[in-house]
Amino acid sequence: MSLSLDPEIAEALAPMADAVRPELGDVEGRRAFWEPIIGAASNGQPMPSDVTMTDHTVTAADGARITVRWYAKDGAKPGSAVLFFHGGGYIFGHIDLFDGPVARYVAASGVPMLSVEYRRAPEFPFPTPLEDAYAALRWLHDRAPELGVDRDRIAVMGDSAGGGLAAALAILTRERGGPKIAHQILIMPMLDDRPPTPDPYIEPYALWSYDDSRTAWPALLGAAAGGPGVPPTAAPARLEDATGLPPAYIEVGQLDVFRDEDLAYAAELSRAGVPVEFHLHPGAPHEFDSIAFKADVAQRATADRVRVLKSL
């Protein structure tokens, strides 16, 4: 028996079956293709009425001002907090498109989140997105008392490229001796810039394709993508020593092009003594939880994420 889509996911994806995908290397085409899909998925579920959103600005390393959005549940007790990074292959997406998912995490868990409008490639290649992330972490750490946040209970979280950015930030803070990160929650993270050999069992179902990755990584890293000199703060799969990194929750679909690199990263962290909870979802491609949010597997995945958030 070969791999196949979960039937509920297949039903949700059916309207996209005939969509014309952008050509290899077409960043603007991917922005035009994916951002409406992300927005529709974000708005496909009710927006919580008990979550307040407040925008702030953070000064990045180069002096630029970036927006961060604080989501807090009305009446929730002070304590932990999460720094959140949205997906989009480093080349598309905005925090506005992710208001729904972030607010729903906050409503379900009671844990406040700070979503970061990090700058996108290719206009702002590595290390700009990572430095934006680091500036946001420092901002949250510095303002923790006024926000009712325990500095020792700040986690990082992201999906897809946002998951890769969260993992990279954990590595960077270890290198710099920066603010403590209590946990890293990596949802189908994008970790490896080295082009894999396409898996024939995955390729027919790949929502995020191998060509998407071959477009995104050079946009972020330029000619260095796939070469020998890429640091783990750019592509966390390059990590050779995971000692001292924060505990991790990692999940990925079995039909996701990031499957193997996420499995390998979970193993790399485990070999260094880092506590890891790992989930491999059968029949699930990339971003299955957003588009097929009614599917049982998506409901289970969301429940696990909320459980981890509550444990912080």
Backbone hydrogen bonds, N-H to C=O, Kabsch-Sander energy under -0.5 kcal/mol:
donor,donor_aa,acceptor,acceptor_aa,energy
6,D,283,G,-2.7
10,A,6,D,-2.9
11,E,7,P,-2.0
12,A,8,E,-1.6
13,L,9,I,-2.1
14,A,10,A,-0.9
16,M,13,L,-2.1
17,A,14,A,-1.7
19,A,16,M,-1.6
21,R,19,A,-0.6
26,D,23,E,-2.1
27,V,25,G,-1.2
30,R,26,D,-1.3
31,R,27,V,-2.1
32,A,28,E,-2.4
33,F,29,G,-1.9
34,W,30,R,-3.0
35,E,31,R,-1.8
37,I,33,F,-0.6
38,I,34,W,-2.7
39,G,35,E,-2.5
40,A,36,P,-2.4
41,A,37,I,-2.3
42,S,38,I,-2.5
43,N,39,G,-1.9
44,G,41,A,-0.8
45,Q,42,S,-0.6
52,T,72,A,-2.9
54,T,70,W,-2.2
56,H,68,V,-2.8
58,V,66,I,-2.7
60,A,58,V,-0.6
60,A,64,A,-3.3
63,G,60,A,-1.9
66,I,58,V,-2.7
66,I,64,A,-0.6
68,V,56,H,-2.4
69,R,115,S,-2.6
70,W,54,T,-3.2
70,W,68,V,-0.5
71,Y,69,R,-0.5
71,Y,113,M,-3.0
72,A,52,T,-2.2
72,A,70,W,-0.5
74,D,50,D,-3.2
76,A,73,K,-1.9
79,G,148,G,-1.6
81,A,153,R,-1.9
82,V,112,P,-1.8
83,L,155,A,-2.8
84,F,82,V,-0.6
84,F,114,L,-2.8
85,F,157,M,-2.2
91,I,88,G,-2.0
92,F,88,G,-1.8
97,L,94,H,-0.8
98,F,95,I,-1.5
99,D,96,D,-1.3
102,V,98,F,-2.2
103,A,99,D,-2.6
104,R,100,G,-2.3
105,Y,101,P,-2.1
106,V,102,V,-2.3
107,A,103,A,-2.7
108,A,104,R,-2.3
109,S,105,Y,-2.1
110,G,106,V,-2.8
113,M,71,Y,-1.8
114,L,82,V,-2.8
115,S,69,R,-2.7
115,S,113,M,-0.5
116,V,84,F,-1.8
117,E,67,T,-2.5
118,Y,116,V,-1.5
121,A,90,Y,-2.8
124,F,120,R,-2.0
126,F,220,L,-2.3
128,T,125,P,-2.1
131,E,127,P,-2.9
132,D,128,T,-2.5
133,A,129,P,-1.9
134,Y,130,L,-2.4
135,A,131,E,-2.4
136,A,132,D,-2.1
137,L,133,A,-2.1
138,R,134,Y,-2.4
139,W,135,A,-2.3
140,L,136,A,-2.5
141,H,137,L,-2.6
142,D,138,R,-2.9
143,R,139,W,-2.0
144,A,141,H,-0.9
147,L,143,R,-1.5
148,G,144,A,-0.7
148,G,145,P,-1.0
149,V,144,A,-3.0
150,D,79,G,-3.1
151,R,149,V,-0.6
153,R,150,D,-2.5
154,I,151,R,-0.7
155,A,81,A,-2.5
155,A,153,R,-0.6
156,V,183,H,-2.4
157,M,83,L,-2.6
158,G,185,I,-1.8
159,D,85,F,-1.2
160,S,187,I,-2.6
162,G,159,D,-2.2
164,G,160,S,-2.0
165,L,161,A,-2.6
166,A,162,G,-2.2
167,A,163,G,-2.2
168,A,164,G,-2.6
169,L,165,L,-2.4
170,A,166,A,-1.8
171,I,167,A,-1.7
172,L,168,A,-2.6
173,T,169,L,-2.7
174,R,170,A,-1.4
175,E,171,I,-2.1
176,R,172,L,-2.5
177,G,173,T,-1.2
178,G,173,T,-1.9
182,A,154,I,-3.3
182,A,180,K,-0.5
183,H,154,I,-0.5
184,Q,247,P,-2.4
185,I,156,V,-2.9
186,L,184,Q,-0.7
186,L,249,Y,-3.3
187,I,158,G,-2.7
187,I,185,I,-0.7
188,M,186,L,-0.7
188,M,251,E,-3.2
190,M,160,S,-2.1
191,L,189,P,-0.7
193,D,191,L,-0.5
202,I,199,D,-1.0
203,E,199,D,-2.9
205,Y,202,I,-2.3
206,A,202,I,-0.7
206,A,203,E,-0.9
207,L,205,Y,-0.6
209,S,207,L,-0.6
213,S,209,S,-1.7
214,R,210,Y,-2.3
215,T,211,D,-1.1
216,A,212,D,-2.6
217,W,213,S,-2.3
219,A,215,T,-1.2
220,L,216,A,-1.9
221,L,217,W,-3.1
222,G,218,P,-2.3
224,A,221,L,-1.3
225,A,222,G,-1.7
227,G,224,A,-2.5
230,V,227,G,-0.7
234,A,231,P,-1.7
235,A,231,P,-2.1
237,A,191,L,-2.2
238,R,235,A,-2.8
239,L,236,P,-2.0
245,L,242,A,-1.9
248,A,275,P,-2.7
249,Y,184,Q,-2.5
250,I,277,E,-3.0
251,E,186,L,-1.8
252,V,279,H,-2.0
254,Q,281,H,-3.0
255,L,284,A,-2.6
256,D,253,G,-1.4
259,R,256,D,-2.0
262,D,258,F,-2.2
263,L,259,R,-2.5
264,A,260,D,-2.5
265,Y,261,E,-1.9
266,A,262,D,-2.3
267,A,263,L,-1.9
268,E,264,A,-2.4
269,L,265,Y,-2.5
270,S,266,A,-2.1
271,R,267,A,-2.6
272,A,268,E,-0.8
272,A,269,L,-0.7
273,G,270,S,-1.9
274,V,269,L,-2.4
277,E,248,A,-2.3
278,F,276,V,-0.5
279,H,250,I,-2.1
281,H,252,V,-2.4
281,H,279,H,-0.5
284,A,281,H,-1.2
288,F,285,P,-1.3
290,S,287,E,-0.8
291,I,287,E,-1.6
292,A,288,F,-2.3
293,F,290,S,-0.5
295,A,292,A,-1.7
299,Q,295,A,-2.3
300,R,296,D,-2.5
301,A,297,V,-2.1
302,T,298,A,-2.5
303,A,299,Q,-2.1
304,D,300,R,-2.0
305,R,301,A,-2.1
306,V,302,T,-2.4
307,R,303,A,-2.2
308,V,304,D,-2.2
309,L,305,R,-2.5
310,K,306,V,-2.6
311,S,307,R,-1.1
312,L,308,V,-0.6
312,L,309,L,-1.2
